[in-house]
Amino acid sequence: SIYAALSVSAIGAMGIMSSGPGFLAVSYTSVTGLRSNAIAVASGVVLGNGIWAGAALLAVSALFALFPSLFLVIKMCGAAYISWLGIQLLRSSSKPLQGCTESANSSSIWAMFAKGLSTTMANPKAALYYASALSSAAPENASLLLLSSMVAAVVSIAAIWFSIVVFVLSTERAGNAFRRFKIYFESLFGVLLLTFGIRQLLFRS
């Protein structure tokens, strides 16, 4: 029903627009590199959200409940990856920003896409969030068409939101501001990512 789709859209928007590893990856790439690279990272994050939302259709939360060790393994790997990203940013914060050129090749674009996708997939709590959203908003005995439309709504919202983030933060003004305060921005991004990783590692629920 329309009400169910709107409910999932609202719940999904709250999760997507909240600050997290995916948002940090998109915003950081937007202010440090080419807009095309930022779009590639954003595309990976959007696809990752779509995959986790689609996984909710397969009752991934029930799967994790039946096999807690599976959730723990995925969570540990994701936490290690996110923490590694944070450490890399902290290490590079004091280094000068390399100039960007418009000659970015297809391999770098794919690498940026993979970065966005892997960052999102490294957070298994997204699967539980979407499973909760879909299960709470979907009516009993919901059709596959309705559930698919809910996933499509989540993907659409993610695409719109991250498009806005990219085009706002990839402006010349945002780039110049970043270059002036690079050490502070990168230190902040690094600490936030490291915090996400450690928190995901320590909290088991």
C-alpha positions in Angstrom: 0.0 0.0 0.0 1.0 3.6 -0.4 1.1 4.0 3.4 3.5 1.2 3.8 5.8 2.5 1.1 5.7 6.0 2.6 6.5 4.5 6.1 9.5 2.6 4.7 10.7 5.8 2.8 10.6 7.8 6.0 12.4 5.2 8.1 14.9 4.6 5.3 15.6 8.4 4.9 16.4 8.7 8.6 19.0 5.9 8.4 20.5 7.0 5.1 20.8 10.7 6.1 22.3 10.0 9.5 26.1 10.3 9.6 27.8 6.9 9.1 30.8 5.3 7.2 29.0 5.7 3.9 28.3 9.3 4.3 31.8 10.0 5.5 33.3 8.2 2.4 31.1 10.2 0.0 31.6 13.6 1.7 35.4 13.1 2.0 35.8 12.1 -1.6 33.6 15.1 -2.7 35.8 17.7 -1.1 39.2 16.1 -1.9 38.9 14.8 -5.5 37.1 14.9 -8.8 33.3 15.0 -8.8 33.3 11.9 -11.0 35.2 10.0 -8.3 32.7 11.2 -5.7 29.8 10.1 -7.9 31.4 6.7 -8.2 31.8 6.4 -4.4 28.2 7.5 -3.9 27.0 5.0 -6.5 28.7 2.2 -4.5 27.2 3.4 -1.3 23.7 3.5 -2.9 24.1 0.0 -4.3 25.3 -1.2 -0.9 22.1 0.3 0.7 20.1 -1.4 -2.0 21.8 -4.8 -1.4 21.2 -4.6 2.4 17.6 -3.5 1.9 17.1 -6.4 -0.6 18.7 -8.8 1.9 16.0 -7.8 4.3 13.5 -9.5 2.0 15.4 -12.7 2.7 14.9 -12.2 6.5 18.6 -11.6 7.0 17.9 -10.6 10.6 16.5 -14.0 11.2 19.5 -15.6 9.6 21.8 -13.6 12.0 19.6 -14.6 14.9 19.9 -18.3 14.0 23.7 -18.1 13.4 25.1 -15.5 15.7 28.6 -16.5 14.8 28.0 -15.5 11.2 26.9 -12.0 12.3 30.0 -11.8 14.6 32.4 -12.7 11.8 30.9 -10.2 9.4 30.8 -7.6 12.1 34.5 -8.1 13.0 35.6 -7.9 9.4 33.6 -4.8 8.8 34.9 -3.2 12.0 38.5 -3.9 11.0 38.0 -2.4 7.5 36.3 0.7 8.8 39.0 1.2 11.5 41.7 0.7 8.8 40.1 3.5 6.8 40.2 5.8 9.8 43.8 5.0 10.6 44.8 5.7 7.0 43.1 9.1 7.1 44.8 10.0 10.4 48.2 9.0 8.9 47.6 11.2 5.8 46.2 14.2 7.6 49.5 16.0 7.8 50.5 15.3 4.2 49.8 17.9 1.5 46.8 17.3 -0.7 47.8 16.0 -4.2 46.4 18.0 -7.1 43.5 16.4 -9.0 43.4 16.2 -12.7 40.5 15.5 -15.1 42.3 12.5 -16.5 41.0 10.0 -14.0 40.8 6.6 -15.8 38.1 4.0 -15.7 40.1 1.9 -13.2 40.2 4.7 -10.6 36.4 5.2 -11.1 35.8 1.5 -10.5 38.2 1.6 -7.5 36.1 4.5 -6.1 32.9 2.6 -6.7 34.3 -0.5 -4.9 35.4 1.7 -2.0 31.8 3.1 -1.6 30.3 -0.4 -1.9 32.7 -2.1 0.5 32.4 0.7 3.1 28.6 0.2 3.1 28.8 -3.6 3.0 31.2 -3.6 5.9 28.4 -2.4 8.2 26.1 -5.4 8.9 24.0 -3.3 11.2 22.6 -1.8 8.0 21.0 -5.1 7.2 19.4 -5.3 10.6 18.2 -1.7 10.3 16.5 -2.4 6.9 15.1 -5.7 8.1 13.5 -3.9 11.0 12.2 -1.1 8.8 10.7 -3.4 6.2 9.2 -5.8 8.8 7.7 -3.1 10.9 6.2 -1.2 7.9 5.2 -4.0 5.6 1.6 -5.3 6.1 1.1 -9.0 6.9 1.4 -11.2 3.8 2.8 -8.3 1.7 3.3 -9.2 -1.9 6.7 -9.4 -3.6 5.8 -6.4 -5.7 5.1 -4.3 -2.6 8.3 -5.4 -0.9 10.2 -4.7 -4.0 8.8 -1.2 -4.2 9.9 -0.6 -0.7 13.5 -1.5 -1.6 13.2 0.7 -4.7 12.1 3.6 -2.5 15.1 3.1 -0.2 17.5 3.1 -3.2 15.8 6.2 -4.7 16.1 8.1 -1.4 19.8 7.1 -1.1 20.5 8.2 -4.7 18.8 11.6 -4.2 20.5 12.3 -0.8 24.0 11.3 -1.9 23.6 13.3 -5.2 22.9 16.4 -3.1 25.9 15.6 -0.9 28.2 15.2 -3.9 27.1 18.3 -5.7 27.2 20.5 -2.7 30.5 19.4 -1.2 32.4 19.1 -4.6 32.0 22.8 -5.3 35.2 25.0 -5.5 34.3 26.8 -2.3 34.1 23.5 -0.4 37.3 22.3 -1.9 39.2 25.5 -1.0 37.9 25.3 2.5 39.1 21.7 2.8 42.5 22.6 1.6 42.8 25.3 4.2 41.8 23.1 7.0 42.9 19.7 5.6 44.6 18.5 8.8 41.6 19.2 10.9 39.1 17.7 8.4 41.0 14.6 7.8 41.7 14.1 11.5 38.0 14.5 12.2 37.0 12.1 9.5 39.7 9.6 10.7 38.6 9.8 14.3 34.9 9.3 13.3 35.7 6.3 11.1 37.9 4.8 13.8 35.1 5.4 16.4 32.6 3.7 14.1 34.9 0.7 13.7 35.7 0.4 17.4 32.1 0.8 18.4 31.0 -1.8 16.0 33.7 -4.1 17.3 32.7 -3.6 21.0 29.0 -3.6 20.9 27.5 -7.0 20.1 23.9 -5.9 19.6 
